[in-house]
Amino acid sequence: MSFPHSFKALVYIYTSVFSFLLLLNIFSVGFRTSFYKTSDFVSYLMGARIVKDGAGKYLYNQAVQSFYQNRIVSYADRPFFLPYKTLPFTALLYIPFTFLSIIDSYRLSILFNLSLLAVFVFLVKRYSKSLFLALLATFSFYFIVPSILQGQPSVLLLMVFWILFVLLKGNKSLLAGILCALFMIKFQYLVCAPFIFIIVKNKFRFSLGFLFSVTCLMLLNFLISGPHFLSNYIFFLSKTENRMYGSWPLDMYSIQYGFMRLLGSVKGSILLSLVAYLGAVILVIKQVKKKVALELIFAPIMIFTLLFGYHVLGQDLILLLVPNILILTKTIGKKNLNANLLTALTAFFYVIFPLTDGIINNWMSYLLLAFAFYVQAYSFSNLVEEERG
């Protein structure tokens, strides 16, 4: 992949300036303000402290969570309750932070996520053979800021998705299945599992690895929270997945909320989401049959994973780095209109997201869905062009 030297110099300057401003923002907010008190990191740290204290069977008890959250940040500093709503094993990831004060643990989480992001850039550079592209695509993306500042495991999941792509590229079906189960860290991402099953070469080995890993993680959940964990968890989710507990539908990028805003009907939005999901599955099957490049199959799958997930906010959209990079590696440098248009559309999202986040998130889900389908359409037209060539 080659770029004109003048263009490289210009974009390196832009990326350097943007990266500096981005890091300045992260360190200014993370190290010089009290943002940590209202961040999602508090709820994850709360879950970790409950598990660490051996009270895992009360993990989904609201009174217990409120007690622990108040010990971390007082109600005077955080006038709202944000529940811990992920599976018990996820809390284990945050136990090392429980040995520090809330301020120090939050700052350490920022440094840890930045380190993971640096590793991600290194892995992208190995794949694309272009440090220029790895740096540009990563540090020009707006959503790395909320992902790092909120303290959720979003950057870790970014790494998991990238490694999954690498494993699929290398036909490592068993390992891909084992890794795919880690999406239980945020279980809504398991909507990608049927897509991965479709594209994986050895479906038996993938299923074996996936079921083994899921079984191990579920056993770990039961060990942490007891035999009634699943029923307690489902009840707790049904009780807390609303505005009172920080779930704001207008902030969601999930396509269901986009359809709900359009139709004004919960049942209608669910039905339309299922139709769109089925359409996506059918097109992925067609891509596999046509032997489309894995990059152009995996990229829209990543977008579908976010759109069809139930609870997707701005900090989750850091995962779009994976399709962005895969698309750019397949389109930059090609001398045809469709490739140039796809490159321009990818760049468009880099520009539009900082302007629209928190304002028209539901409507942006339509653009993302259309973009994913366009990538699939491009993959078919690209095959035709290659055959003609």
PADO-348240 format. One record per residue (C-alpha): residue in one letter; x, y, z. Coordinates in nm, 4 decimals. Layout:
# PADO-348240
{A, {X, Y, Z}};
...
This chain:
# PADO-348240
{M, {0.0000, 0.0000, 0.0000}};
{S, {0.1688, 0.3232, -0.1130}};
{F, {0.0850, 0.6890, -0.0549}};
{P, {0.2295, 1.0084, -0.2139}};
{H, {0.4996, 1.1561, 0.0119}};
{S, {0.3323, 1.4963, 0.0251}};
{F, {0.0027, 1.3383, 0.1294}};
{K, {0.1804, 1.1299, 0.3930}};
{A, {0.3506, 1.4370, 0.5365}};
{L, {0.0236, 1.6317, 0.5517}};
{V, {-0.1686, 1.3511, 0.7192}};
{Y, {0.1147, 1.2758, 0.9612}};
{I, {0.1019, 1.6381, 1.0736}};
{Y, {-0.2770, 1.6230, 1.1083}};
{T, {-0.2638, 1.2927, 1.2946}};
{S, {0.0085, 1.4179, 1.5273}};
{V, {-0.1891, 1.7309, 1.6136}};
{F, {-0.5166, 1.5410, 1.6514}};
{S, {-0.3500, 1.2702, 1.8629}};
{F, {-0.1936, 1.5346, 2.0855}};
{L, {-0.5307, 1.7047, 2.1368}};
{L, {-0.6969, 1.3691, 2.1968}};
{L, {-0.4411, 1.2627, 2.4569}};
{L, {-0.4518, 1.6093, 2.6120}};
{N, {-0.8284, 1.5722, 2.6458}};
{I, {-0.7977, 1.2260, 2.7996}};
{F, {-0.5326, 1.3311, 3.0511}};
{S, {-0.7011, 1.6632, 3.1289}};
{V, {-1.0366, 1.5030, 3.2008}};
{G, {-0.8987, 1.1837, 3.3517}};
{F, {-0.6262, 1.3313, 3.5711}};
{R, {-0.7340, 1.6880, 3.6454}};
{T, {-1.1120, 1.6673, 3.6955}};
{S, {-1.3563, 1.4640, 3.9040}};
{F, {-1.5050, 1.2950, 3.5969}};
{Y, {-1.4198, 0.9578, 3.7492}};
{K, {-1.7032, 1.0030, 3.9990}};
{T, {-1.9685, 0.9844, 3.7268}};
{S, {-1.7867, 0.7417, 3.4936}};
{D, {-1.8969, 0.3846, 3.4233}};
{F, {-1.5719, 0.2713, 3.5839}};
{V, {-1.7372, 0.3147, 3.9246}};
{S, {-2.0008, 0.0500, 3.8513}};
{Y, {-1.7387, -0.2013, 3.7313}};
{L, {-1.5194, -0.1323, 4.0344}};
{M, {-1.8264, -0.1745, 4.2541}};
{G, {-1.8952, -0.5183, 4.1036}};
{A, {-1.5326, -0.6182, 4.1532}};
{R, {-1.5375, -0.5155, 4.5198}};
{I, {-1.8554, -0.7149, 4.5842}};
{V, {-1.6970, -1.0252, 4.4286}};
{K, {-1.3659, -0.9674, 4.6068}};
{D, {-1.5459, -0.9497, 4.9424}};
{G, {-1.7037, -1.2897, 4.8780}};
{A, {-2.0532, -1.1447, 4.8368}};
{G, {-2.0966, -1.2637, 4.4792}};
{K, {-2.4381, -1.4169, 4.5493}};
{Y, {-2.5620, -1.0657, 4.6264}};
{L, {-2.4077, -0.9157, 4.3126}};
{Y, {-2.7468, -0.8400, 4.1589}};
{N, {-2.9044, -0.7109, 4.4774}};
{Q, {-2.9724, -0.3399, 4.4303}};
{A, {-2.9384, -0.2571, 4.7985}};
{V, {-2.5955, -0.4240, 4.8109}};
{Q, {-2.4811, -0.2486, 4.4942}};
{S, {-2.6010, 0.0888, 4.6298}};
{F, {-2.4122, 0.0292, 4.9554}};
{Y, {-2.0868, -0.0504, 4.7749}};
{Q, {-2.1255, 0.2312, 4.5237}};
{N, {-2.1757, 0.4794, 4.8060}};
{R, {-1.8538, 0.3537, 4.9658}};
{I, {-1.6655, 0.4231, 4.6428}};
{V, {-1.8270, 0.7574, 4.5613}};
{S, {-2.0690, 0.9218, 4.8043}};
{Y, {-2.4201, 1.0147, 4.6969}};
{A, {-2.3235, 1.3794, 4.7435}};
{D, {-2.0676, 1.3460, 4.4615}};
{R, {-2.2687, 1.1038, 4.2477}};
{P, {-2.6407, 1.1756, 4.2856}};
{F, {-2.7499, 0.8777, 4.0757}};
{F, {-2.7108, 0.5027, 4.0962}};
{L, {-2.5488, 0.3220, 3.8022}};
{P, {-2.5898, -0.0548, 3.8418}};
{Y, {-2.3409, -0.3265, 3.7555}};
{K, {-2.5188, -0.5090, 3.4710}};
{T, {-2.2577, -0.7393, 3.3191}};
{L, {-2.1937, -1.1048, 3.3980}};
{P, {-2.0113, -1.1958, 3.7222}};
{F, {-1.6882, -1.3136, 3.5575}};
{T, {-1.6368, -0.9668, 3.4056}};
{A, {-1.5931, -0.8276, 3.7579}};
{L, {-1.2768, -1.0390, 3.7893}};
{L, {-1.1092, -0.8157, 3.5306}};
{Y, {-1.1417, -0.5209, 3.7678}};
{I, {-1.0312, -0.6877, 4.0915}};
{P, {-0.6672, -0.5633, 4.0547}};
{F, {-0.8051, -0.2078, 4.0664}};
{T, {-0.9767, -0.2710, 4.4017}};
{F, {-0.6431, -0.2558, 4.5859}};
{L, {-0.6107, 0.1160, 4.5047}};
{S, {-0.8156, 0.4225, 4.5814}};
{I, {-1.0847, 0.5181, 4.3337}};
{I, {-0.8746, 0.8044, 4.1946}};
{D, {-0.5605, 0.5963, 4.1500}};
{S, {-0.7485, 0.2951, 4.0105}};
{Y, {-0.9323, 0.5142, 3.7587}};
{R, {-0.6085, 0.6749, 3.6407}};
{L, {-0.4451, 0.3342, 3.6164}};
{S, {-0.7358, 0.2136, 3.4020}};
{I, {-0.6753, 0.5052, 3.1641}};
{L, {-0.3076, 0.4146, 3.1306}};
{F, {-0.3956, 0.0467, 3.0864}};
{N, {-0.6452, 0.1219, 2.8077}};
{L, {-0.3969, 0.3502, 2.6341}};
{S, {-0.1414, 0.0686, 2.6503}};
{L, {-0.3935, -0.1717, 2.4945}};
{L, {-0.4595, 0.0822, 2.2218}};
{A, {-0.0852, 0.1017, 2.1507}};
{V, {-0.0748, -0.2792, 2.1199}};
{F, {-0.3732, -0.2602, 1.8849}};
{V, {-0.1841, -0.0131, 1.6625}};
{F, {0.1137, -0.2519, 1.6572}};
{L, {-0.1087, -0.5447, 1.5537}};
{V, {-0.2748, -0.3363, 1.2815}};
{K, {0.0672, -0.2316, 1.1543}};
{R, {0.1719, -0.5973, 1.1300}};
{Y, {-0.1380, -0.6758, 0.9261}};
{S, {-0.1499, -0.3685, 0.7002}};
{K, {0.2300, -0.3263, 0.6727}};
{S, {0.1619, 0.0452, 0.7179}};
{L, {0.2321, 0.2317, 1.0424}};
{F, {0.0881, 0.5354, 0.8658}};
{L, {-0.2533, 0.3723, 0.8244}};
{A, {-0.2503, 0.2202, 1.1745}};
{L, {-0.1801, 0.5534, 1.3414}};
{L, {-0.4110, 0.7554, 1.1180}};
{A, {-0.7110, 0.5229, 1.1474}};
{T, {-0.6758, 0.4749, 1.5235}};
{F, {-0.5830, 0.8140, 1.6619}};
{S, {-0.8143, 1.0112, 1.4358}};
{F, {-1.1202, 0.8288, 1.5667}};
{Y, {-1.3338, 1.0284, 1.8059}};
{F, {-1.4759, 0.7377, 2.0062}};
{I, {-1.1449, 0.6369, 2.1594}};
{V, {-1.1950, 0.9285, 2.4008}};
{P, {-1.5240, 0.8178, 2.5650}};
{S, {-1.4123, 0.4537, 2.5495}};
{I, {-1.1028, 0.5270, 2.7560}};
{L, {-1.2586, 0.7826, 2.9909}};
{Q, {-1.5640, 0.5727, 3.0775}};
{G, {-1.3445, 0.2858, 3.1954}};
{Q, {-1.5483, 0.0080, 3.0371}};
{P, {-1.3730, -0.2977, 2.8826}};
{S, {-1.4372, -0.1594, 2.5319}};
{V, {-1.0692, -0.1352, 2.4343}};
{L, {-1.0151, -0.4932, 2.5514}};
{L, {-1.3060, -0.6067, 2.3332}};
{L, {-1.1539, -0.4150, 2.0419}};
{M, {-0.8451, -0.6331, 2.0836}};
{V, {-1.0595, -0.9479, 2.1036}};
{F, {-1.2387, -0.8635, 1.7769}};
{W, {-0.9127, -0.7881, 1.5980}};
{I, {-0.7478, -1.1095, 1.7163}};
{L, {-1.0621, -1.2984, 1.6114}};
{F, {-1.0231, -1.1583, 1.2597}};
{V, {-0.6573, -1.2647, 1.2534}};
{L, {-0.7523, -1.6172, 1.3688}};
{L, {-1.0214, -1.6421, 1.1011}};
{K, {-0.7709, -1.5201, 0.8432}};
{G, {-0.5368, -1.7992, 0.9518}};
{N, {-0.8137, -2.0638, 0.9582}};
{K, {-0.7693, -2.1181, 1.3333}};
{S, {-1.1285, -2.2326, 1.3842}};
{L, {-1.0904, -2.3871, 1.7312}};
{L, {-0.9151, -2.0819, 1.8752}};
{A, {-1.1671, -1.8540, 1.7039}};
{G, {-1.4486, -2.0404, 1.8791}};
{I, {-1.2778, -2.0136, 2.2178}};
{L, {-1.2154, -1.6423, 2.1687}};
{C, {-1.5658, -1.5715, 2.0391}};
{A, {-1.7116, -1.6718, 2.3758}};
{L, {-1.5274, -1.3778, 2.5363}};
{F, {-1.7937, -1.1520, 2.3890}};
{M, {-1.9880, -1.2557, 2.6977}};
{I, {-1.7911, -0.9744, 2.8622}};
{K, {-2.0674, -0.7703, 2.7001}};
{F, {-2.3098, -1.0441, 2.6144}};
{Q, {-2.5045, -0.8404, 2.3546}};
{Y, {-2.2052, -0.8846, 2.1237}};
{L, {-2.2886, -1.2534, 2.0974}};
{V, {-2.5217, -1.1498, 1.8131}};
{C, {-2.2092, -1.1833, 1.5993}};
{A, {-2.1736, -1.5564, 1.6759}};
{P, {-2.4085, -1.6765, 1.3955}};
{F, {-2.2178, -1.4599, 1.1459}};
{I, {-1.8831, -1.6013, 1.2590}};
{F, {-2.0235, -1.9549, 1.2375}};
{I, {-2.1212, -1.8868, 0.8750}};
{I, {-1.7794, -1.7622, 0.7667}};
{V, {-1.5549, -1.9990, 0.9654}};
{K, {-1.3968, -2.2795, 0.7619}};
{N, {-1.4145, -2.5649, 1.0140}};
{K, {-1.7561, -2.5261, 1.1777}};
{F, {-1.7189, -2.8323, 1.3998}};
{R, {-1.3936, -2.7139, 1.5580}};
{F, {-1.5325, -2.3611, 1.5953}};
{S, {-1.8471, -2.4941, 1.7685}};
{L, {-1.6370, -2.7166, 1.9926}};
{G, {-1.4181, -2.4248, 2.1025}};
{F, {-1.7137, -2.1898, 2.1445}};
{L, {-1.9229, -2.4308, 2.3524}};
{F, {-1.6239, -2.5272, 2.5676}};
{S, {-1.5416, -2.1632, 2.6382}};
{V, {-1.9051, -2.0652, 2.7043}};
{T, {-1.9426, -2.3618, 2.9422}};
{C, {-1.6296, -2.2630, 3.1352}};
{L, {-1.7405, -1.9005, 3.1654}};
{M, {-2.0911, -1.9977, 3.2752}};
{L, {-1.9498, -2.2325, 3.5393}};
{L, {-1.7304, -1.9464, 3.6578}};
{N, {-2.0385, -1.7249, 3.6818}};
{F, {-2.2179, -1.9856, 3.8954}};
{L, {-1.9111, -2.0262, 4.1187}};
{I, {-1.8992, -1.6507, 4.1767}};
{S, {-2.2694, -1.5790, 4.2233}};
{G, {-2.4245, -1.9104, 4.3236}};
{P, {-2.6830, -2.1460, 4.1709}};
{H, {-2.9504, -1.8762, 4.1300}};
{F, {-2.7269, -1.6294, 3.9497}};
{L, {-2.9011, -1.6596, 3.6125}};
{S, {-3.2535, -1.5955, 3.7403}};
{N, {-3.1260, -1.3121, 3.9629}};
{Y, {-2.9386, -1.1610, 3.6712}};
{I, {-3.2347, -1.1716, 3.4310}};
{F, {-3.4655, -1.0189, 3.6924}};
{F, {-3.2115, -0.7466, 3.7722}};
{L, {-3.1678, -0.6598, 3.4033}};
{S, {-3.5426, -0.6360, 3.3476}};
{K, {-3.5652, -0.4016, 3.6448}};
{T, {-3.2721, -0.1712, 3.5652}};
{E, {-3.2704, -0.1460, 3.1836}};
{N, {-3.4503, 0.1900, 3.1783}};
{R, {-3.3893, 0.5632, 3.2053}};
{M, {-3.3937, 0.5643, 3.5838}};
{Y, {-3.0767, 0.3535, 3.5855}};
{G, {-2.8841, 0.5276, 3.3081}};
{S, {-3.0218, 0.3539, 2.9970}};
{W, {-3.1297, 0.6399, 2.7742}};
{P, {-3.2901, 0.5184, 2.4479}};
{L, {-3.2046, 0.8423, 2.2657}};
{D, {-2.8335, 0.7848, 2.3383}};
{M, {-2.8338, 0.4355, 2.1871}};
{Y, {-2.6837, 0.3484, 1.8502}};
{S, {-2.8761, 0.0190, 1.8417}};
{I, {-3.0902, -0.0103, 1.5286}};
{Q, {-3.3888, -0.1248, 1.7364}};
{Y, {-3.4036, 0.2151, 1.9049}};
{G, {-3.3743, 0.3801, 1.5646}};
{F, {-3.6726, 0.1815, 1.4395}};
{M, {-3.8590, 0.2500, 1.7642}};
{R, {-3.8118, 0.6222, 1.7172}};
{L, {-3.9400, 0.5919, 1.3593}};
{L, {-4.2342, 0.3606, 1.4241}};
{G, {-4.3245, 0.4520, 1.7808}};
{S, {-4.3805, 0.0826, 1.8518}};
{V, {-4.1665, -0.1597, 2.0533}};
{K, {-4.3085, -0.4692, 1.8813}};
{G, {-4.2727, -0.3112, 1.5374}};
{S, {-3.9118, -0.2129, 1.6049}};
{I, {-3.8246, -0.5649, 1.7217}};
{L, {-3.9886, -0.7190, 1.4137}};
{L, {-3.8110, -0.4799, 1.1758}};
{S, {-3.4802, -0.5449, 1.3524}};
{L, {-3.5257, -0.9195, 1.3067}};
{V, {-3.6002, -0.8690, 0.9361}};
{A, {-3.2857, -0.6555, 0.8958}};
{Y, {-3.0797, -0.9128, 1.0889}};
{L, {-3.2096, -1.1944, 0.8666}};
{G, {-3.1258, -0.9879, 0.5574}};
{A, {-2.7728, -0.9358, 0.6891}};
{V, {-2.7311, -1.3102, 0.7530}};
{I, {-2.8503, -1.3961, 0.4002}};
{L, {-2.6050, -1.1496, 0.2451}};
{V, {-2.3157, -1.2861, 0.4528}};
{I, {-2.4009, -1.6380, 0.3330}};
{K, {-2.3979, -1.5068, -0.0235}};
{Q, {-2.0610, -1.3367, 0.0356}};
{V, {-1.9128, -1.6632, 0.1594}};
{K, {-2.0476, -1.8564, -0.1395}};
{K, {-1.9016, -1.5959, -0.3764}};
{K, {-1.5667, -1.6230, -0.1942}};
{V, {-1.5505, -1.2537, -0.1113}};
{A, {-1.2340, -1.1351, 0.0664}};
{L, {-1.2600, -1.1935, 0.4414}};
{E, {-1.1987, -0.8232, 0.5118}};
{L, {-1.5127, -0.7256, 0.3220}};
{I, {-1.7163, -0.9907, 0.5036}};
{F, {-1.5875, -0.9220, 0.8538}};
{A, {-1.6185, -0.5410, 0.8255}};
{P, {-1.9998, -0.5328, 0.7867}};
{I, {-2.0328, -0.8115, 1.0453}};
{M, {-1.8649, -0.5803, 1.2963}};
{I, {-2.1128, -0.3030, 1.2153}};
{F, {-2.4059, -0.5447, 1.2418}};
{T, {-2.2756, -0.6601, 1.5808}};
{L, {-2.3005, -0.3066, 1.7142}};
{L, {-2.6316, -0.2233, 1.5483}};
{F, {-2.8130, -0.5383, 1.6561}};
{G, {-2.6744, -0.5283, 2.0087}};
{Y, {-2.9385, -0.4135, 2.2543}};
{H, {-2.7363, -0.1671, 2.4632}};
{V, {-2.4823, 0.0204, 2.2490}};
{L, {-2.3502, 0.3655, 2.3424}};
{G, {-2.0768, 0.5933, 2.2139}};
{Q, {-1.8002, 0.4219, 2.4104}};
{D, {-1.8871, 0.0956, 2.2334}};
{L, {-1.8293, 0.2455, 1.8895}};
{I, {-1.4539, 0.2202, 1.9308}};
{L, {-1.5150, -0.1264, 1.7811}};
{L, {-1.5782, 0.0475, 1.4469}};
{L, {-1.2003, 0.0830, 1.4230}};
{V, {-1.1887, -0.2779, 1.3035}};
{P, {-1.4173, -0.2355, 0.9976}};
{N, {-1.2686, 0.1067, 0.9252}};
{I, {-0.9184, -0.0359, 0.9010}};
{L, {-1.0241, -0.3458, 0.7055}};
{I, {-1.2139, -0.1355, 0.4526}};
{L, {-0.9302, 0.1116, 0.4068}};
{T, {-0.6783, -0.1672, 0.3502}};
{K, {-0.8964, -0.3020, 0.0678}};
{T, {-0.9845, 0.0294, -0.0980}};
{I, {-0.7000, 0.2801, -0.0599}};
{G, {-0.4852, 0.2926, -0.3705}};
{K, {-0.7430, 0.1322, -0.6006}};
{K, {-0.8213, 0.3282, -0.9156}};
{N, {-1.1951, 0.2795, -0.9465}};
{L, {-1.4951, 0.4857, -0.8479}};
{N, {-1.6538, 0.2329, -0.6105}};
{A, {-1.3361, 0.1890, -0.4066}};
{N, {-1.2810, 0.5640, -0.3866}};
{L, {-1.6419, 0.6159, -0.2801}};
{L, {-1.6109, 0.3542, -0.0051}};
{T, {-1.2901, 0.5190, 0.1182}};
{A, {-1.4675, 0.8554, 0.1236}};
{L, {-1.7677, 0.7133, 0.3118}};
{T, {-1.5375, 0.5607, 0.5735}};
{A, {-1.3631, 0.8961, 0.6157}};
{F, {-1.7047, 1.0653, 0.6380}};
{F, {-1.7825, 0.8808, 0.9612}};
{Y, {-1.4564, 1.0063, 1.1119}};
{V, {-1.5827, 1.3600, 1.0541}};
{I, {-1.9526, 1.3243, 1.1320}};
{F, {-1.9373, 1.1327, 1.4615}};
{P, {-1.7812, 1.4138, 1.6707}};
{L, {-2.0550, 1.6461, 1.5420}};
{T, {-2.3515, 1.4175, 1.6064}};
{D, {-2.2665, 1.2113, 1.9168}};
{G, {-2.5283, 1.2649, 2.1851}};
{I, {-2.7589, 1.4504, 1.9450}};
{I, {-2.8914, 1.2140, 1.6777}};
{N, {-2.7503, 0.8770, 1.7822}};
{N, {-3.0691, 0.6875, 1.6879}};
{W, {-3.0670, 0.8355, 1.3374}};
{M, {-2.6972, 0.7568, 1.2928}};
{S, {-2.7880, 0.3888, 1.3268}};
{Y, {-2.9653, 0.4168, 0.9885}};
{L, {-2.6498, 0.5528, 0.8254}};
{L, {-2.4405, 0.2756, 0.9783}};
{L, {-2.6863, 0.0088, 0.8615}};
{A, {-2.6898, 0.1522, 0.5086}};
{F, {-2.3093, 0.1700, 0.5147}};
{A, {-2.2806, -0.1972, 0.6183}};
{F, {-2.5105, -0.3059, 0.3365}};
{Y, {-2.3163, -0.0852, 0.0943}};
{V, {-1.9903, -0.2572, 0.1940}};
{Q, {-2.1550, -0.5893, 0.1149}};
{A, {-2.2768, -0.4552, -0.2214}};
{Y, {-1.9269, -0.3244, -0.2947}};
{S, {-1.7786, -0.6666, -0.2191}};
{F, {-1.9909, -0.8200, -0.4977}};
{S, {-1.9139, -0.5445, -0.7489}};
{N, {-1.5445, -0.5746, -0.6628}};
{L, {-1.5567, -0.9445, -0.7521}};
{V, {-1.7067, -0.8595, -1.0914}};
{E, {-1.4321, -0.6050, -1.1559}};
{E, {-1.1606, -0.8542, -1.0554}};
{E, {-1.3098, -1.1163, -1.2902}};
{R, {-1.3138, -0.8661, -1.5753}};
{G, {-0.9581, -0.7665, -1.4938}};
